[in-house]
Amino acid sequence: MLLGMLLYGAGRHRQAATLWEEAVALGMEDPLVLRNAGFAAYCVTHDDEPCMAAL
């Protein structure tokens, strides 16, 4: 989770998005991870399907 935030802050958005997606896929349910994964899915990968699935 923290590595994803560090990478995102350093401009490495794709790598951060990948880490957050992996964390969610492994069952992590921390609200911050879910928010970051949804944000990255929408803003970085332009894939809004994971965002809608979380609702």
C-alpha positions in Angstrom: 0.0 0.0 0.0 2.7 2.5 1.0 4.9 1.6 -1.9 2.0 2.3 -4.2 1.7 5.8 -2.7 5.4 6.4 -3.0 5.5 5.4 -6.6 2.4 7.4 -7.4 3.9 10.5 -5.8 7.1 10.0 -7.8 5.1 10.0 -11.0 5.2 6.3 -11.6 1.5 6.0 -11.9 1.3 2.8 -13.9 3.4 0.9 -11.4 1.4 2.2 -8.4 -1.9 1.2 -10.1 -0.5 -2.3 -10.7 0.4 -2.7 -7.0 -3.0 -1.5 -5.8 -4.8 -3.8 -8.3 -2.7 -6.7 -7.0 -3.5 -5.8 -3.4 -7.2 -5.8 -4.1 -6.9 -9.1 -6.0 -5.2 -10.7 -3.0 -8.2 -9.7 -0.8 -6.9 -6.6 0.9 -10.0 -4.5 2.0 -8.3 -1.5 3.5 -10.4 1.6 2.5 -7.3 3.5 1.4 -6.2 0.7 -0.9 -9.7 0.4 -2.4 -9.8 4.2 -2.9 -6.4 4.3 -4.5 -7.1 1.3 -6.7 -10.4 2.9 -7.9 -8.7 6.3 -8.4 -5.9 4.7 -10.4 -8.3 2.6 -12.5 -10.2 5.7 -13.4 -7.4 8.2 -13.9 -4.4 6.1 -14.9 -5.7 3.1 -16.8 -9.0 4.6 -17.8 -10.8 1.5 -16.8 -14.0 2.4 -14.9 -15.2 -1.2 -14.5 -13.3 -1.9 -11.3 -14.7 1.4 -9.9 -18.2 0.4 -10.6 -17.6 -3.1 -9.2 -16.6 -1.6 -5.9 -19.9 0.2 -5.5 
